[in-house]
Amino acid sequence: MALEQLSDVVQRCQAIKDESFSPEDYDLFLAAGRTCIEQGDSAQVLSILVDEKNKNIVRCMGWNLLGPLVQMLLKKEDKNLPHCHAILSHLLEVCSPKELLVGLLEQVEEADSASIAETVTLLLKPLQTVLLRLGVKKASSVGMALSTLLSQVARLPVPVTKEQEEDDVFGLCRCCTALLKFVKPFVEEIKEVVKDNNRMSRDNELRVELLKFCMKSLSEPLLEVQLKDPDTLQKSPLRDFATEILIILSNIGESLPDLLSRNVLKRREVPGFLEEEVRYPKESLACMCHLLFVDHIAVDIFPAVLSPIFVLQCNMEYIELLLSRTEVSRLQKGLELYEKSLVRVEDNSLPVDLLELKTFFSVPQNLVKVMTLCPDQTLRSKGLKVFQLSIDKFTTEAKYKFFRGMLNTSHHAGVEGYIIKNIKNQIDFSLKPCNGNDWFLGKHLLPLLRLVLCLPHGPETDLLQNLDRIMESLNLLRYMLIRDKEWENETGIWTELYKIEDNYLKPLRTGLNMSKAHYEAELKSMKEKKISSKDSKASVCTVTVDNEKLPNMTPEMQIQVLQSALFTFDLIESVLARIEEIIEAKERHLS
C-alpha cells in the first residue's frame, strides 16, 4: 500500500514543471517513503530514487527521508543495511547540501542519551561529505556542525577507570576518534593557508570555527577527563584526542606559548578585548595548560625556553579558576597544575613582588578552602602538600609577607596553626650560624609575633575552637625562650616579653581557668544526673556549653565529651605552665 502511494506521488510529480511541488506533495512523499523504509521495502525505494526521471523530485524532497533512514541504519538490520546505505549515498550526491546539513544535524540533536555515540559515529562521514560540497562558503556550516556534534558528545559519561576506557563502555572514545577524522580535511585546508603567511588572516572564518572546536573540546570533554599514564594505558584514545587537539591548534596558526601567556601579557585596553575573551575561554586554556605541564601532551611542539617562574605566573590564573570550583575533577586538576608548576621552580626563589599580583593572593585562599572544606580526604591532603610546596618556593621576605597576610585573612585555627608552625621553622633556620636575616629575627619579627601571640576575643576566646592556633603559638614561644638566650636576644623576644605576658599569657591563663571551671561544673552536674537517673542508658539529654547546645546524646556520651575537653585544657595548661616557669626562672636570675 505505502509502496503504491510512493509510486503514485512520484509519477504525479514527474509531470510538474519547474519543481513547483505543493506542500501536500512533500507530505505524501515523506509519509509514503517513511512507511516503505520502516516496513523493509528499502530496495524498492532505492530503485525509485535512482531513476533518472525522478532526479528533480529527489533533489527537492529526498532529504526529508533522512529521519526514517537514519533510524533504520541505527537498528542495523542486516537485510536492509545495504539498501539503506545506498539510499543515503544517493541522497548525499543529489540533494541540496544545505538541506542535507539541516536534516543530518536534526538527527544528531534528536538522538536520545542511549544512542548518541551510535548516531554521531554514523553521521560524521555523511556530514563531512555534505560540508565539502559547500566549497568556499562552508565555514559557518562547519562551525554549526562542530558545535552541534560537540554538544551531544559532551553528554556522554567520561570513562573513569582504565577498563572503561579500554572497553569504551560509554562510546566517548570512538566519538572523539571519529571527530578527528571529521575535521581533518578542514584542518588541512587551513594548514595550507598558514604556510603562506601573506594569505593568512586570524579572522579567516574557517580558522576561527576550528579554533572554537578546539577550545570547546578542551572544556568539554577534556577538562572532565583524567588521562591515564602511558605506563598504565599504552593505547589511549582520549590521550590521542587531547594530543591532536593541541596539534590542530598549532596547525591553524595558534602558538601554544602565546596561548599560555595570554593572561599575563594581554593589554586590556585593546579594542575587541571581550571578543578575545570569548574566543579564548579561560577554562579551555586551563585545560590546555594541564595537558602541557601535567600530562606532558604535545611537549615536542612546545618550546622549553620559558623560565619556570614565568610559567608559574602564567598558570596562576588558570589554577585560580580550577581551585575556585567545587567539582572534584576541577579541584584535582587545579592542584596538579599548581604542583607541577611549583616543582619546576627552585626553592626560595619566588620574589616578593609576585605577592602584589591578585592570583598569588587568591590561589592560597582557594587552596585553604580545599584543605578545610573539600569532602574528599585525598584532595585535602594533596592541598596541604601543595600549600607547603608553595611556601617553600618563596624568598625569605616573601615568606614573611605571605605568613602575615595569611594570619590576617585565613580565619581558620588549623590553617593559622600551620602557618605558625612554618614561622617557627623559619626562626629556627635563621638562628643557625650563617643563616641570619632581617625578616625572622629582630625588629621585623616582632610585628609578626604580635599577630601570632594574641587571642581573637581575649579571655572569652573559645579555646577548643582555636586549639590548633593556641598550641602552635605556645610551642613557638616556648621554643624561642629556650633557644634564644636572653643575653643574645637575636629574635627580640626578651625585649617584647612583658607585652606578651600582658597581652597574651595572662588573658590566656584567665580564659583557661574560666573554661576549666565551667566544664568541670558541667561534668559534675552530668555525673549527678546520671546517678539519679533510673535508666541512664535509655535517657537522652541536652547540655549547653559556651552558649551552644551539644547534640542530643546519652549521659555517658556527654560525660565523654566534657572529659575530652578538660583533657585538652590540661594539654594547653602544661605548655603554658612550662612557659611561666621559664619566665619565673629568668626573673629570679635577674633579682
Number of C-alpha atoms within 10 A of each C-alpha: 9 17 18 11 16 21 18 15 17 20 14 10 20 15 9 12 9 7 13 10 14 10 9 10 16 17 14 17 24 21 17 22 25 22 17 22 24 15 13 17 18 27 18 14 21 18 11 18 20 16 10 10 13 15 17 17 21 24 20 17 20 26 25 22 21 20 16 20 21 19 15 20 20 14 10 12 12 9 11 19 19 14 21 25 17 15 23 19 13 17 24 21 14 18 21 19 21 16 16 22 22 16 17 23 20 14 19 27 15 13 17 12 12 11 13 25 23 16 24 27 20 17 17 23 15 18 23 19 17 24 22 15 16 15 9 9 13 18 20 13 18 25 20 15 22 23 17 15 23 19 17 19 24 18 14 18 15 21 22 13 11 15 11 14 22 14 11 16 13 17 23 23 26 16 25 23 16 17 20 16 13 19 17 12 13 21 19 14 13 19 18 14 19 18 13 9 10 8 10 17 13 12 9 13 16 23 27 18 22 23 21 19 22 23 24 22 24 25 20 19 21 23 22 20 21 17 23 18 14 11 7 10 15 10 14 17 20 23 23 15 21 25 17 17 23 24 17 23 20 15 19 25 19 16 14 21 17 12 15 19 16 17 19 15 10 12 10 10 7 9 9 9 13 11 9 13 12 10 14 18 15 19 20 20 24 27 27 27 25 24 24 19 19 17 21 14 21 17 14 8 13 16 9 10 7 10 11 16 18 14 20 21 19 21 26 25 21 27 31 25 20 27 27 19 14 14 12 16 14 22 24 19 23 27 23 20 26 28 22 16 25 22 15 14 20 13 15 16 14 23 15 16 10 15 17 9 11 12 19 17 16 18 23 21 18 19 25 22 18 26 24 16 12 18 12 11 13 11 17 19 14 17 28 18 14 22 19 13 16 21 22 19 20 23 15 22 18 21 25 20 16 20 20 18 13 18 20 12 10 16 12 17 17 20 19 24 21 16 24 28 18 19 24 20 13 18 22 18 15 20 18 9 7 8 11 14 15 12 21 27 20 16 14 15 18 18 11 19 21 14 16 26 21 18 21 12 10 15 20 16 16 16 21 15 12 18 18 18 25 24 20 23 24 21 18 22 22 18 15 22 19 11 14 17 13 16 7 9 16 19 26 18 23 19 13 13 15 13 13 18 15 11 16 19 22 14 19 24 16 13 20 22 14 14 23 17 13 14 19 16 13 18 20 13 13 19 16 11 14 18 10 10 13 10 9 15 13 10 13 14 14 13 18 10 13 11 7 8 10 14 12 12 16 16 22 15 13 22 19 12 15 20 15 12 18 20 13 16 19 14 13 21 17 12 16 20 12 13 20 15 12 13 18 12 12 13 10 8 8 7 6
